Amino acid sequence: MPNPSRWLLLRTRSGRRVDEALNYGAGAAQNQVRVLDSNQFPIEWNDSQFGDFVMGILDKSPALVLSQNCDIATKDYVQIAPIIQVDPEDIGKVGRLKSHAILDSFYLAPHPPQWEGDAYADFELMQSVHKSYLKSIPSGSHFRISAPNVLVLQGYITRYFGRPNAYDANADKVPRDGTYMCIACFYHRGIITSVSACKDDTLSCCEKCGGTGWVPKLDSIPGA
């Protein structure tokens, strides 16, 4: 779902759901719909199990399909990430995208006519869409990224979702007695660097690589 600067919520004066109110006859005062602007009113989201009705805009734009072929064939929903073009004048952002410096974005080179300039798939706006949307896609308008780029994409997704839950030497204290391992040594150097620490100790940066993230060695912690 997009993240606009303002939300427009639709609510009835009767407290009924909007779709229910429409079935009780047009013109009834209790069925009138109020439009609440999040920039003008202190809005509290409806705690009803049915949620709120929101006024929005449905845009059609390029998207990167992230679901595997078998899931597309057998599931009702497909995972996509919208493709967003970069402002041509934002040279700095293009450079960061190409150097893999933006964790939640996957760089895509120009691919006319779908998009003319540099672009990226935004993992933060990833969402599920029903397969019925795919039926409206004109034949020939979809294509696969190259095999080498598929591997790069897999690495991006793993990096974004597979970040280990680590304790930071600059901010955290040790939660329990045990052995803690440097994640930078493991992922970047293929070695295990471990230290013993007691509850409430402050971890230091790794002496071998300077890394700051540490994960517990589970068999060293009773009950883990």
Beta strands, then each sheet from edge to edge (+ up, - down):
strand 1: 8-12
strand 2: 33-37
strand 3: 53-55
strand 4: 63-65
strand 5: 77-85
strand 6: 105-108
strand 7: 119-122
strand 8: 127-130
strand 9: 167-168
strand 10: 178-182
strand 11: 194-197
strand 12: 213-216
sheet 1: 2+ 1- 3+
sheet 2: 4+ 5- 7+ 6-
sheet 3: 4+ 5- 8+
sheet 4: 9+ 12- 10+ 11-
end
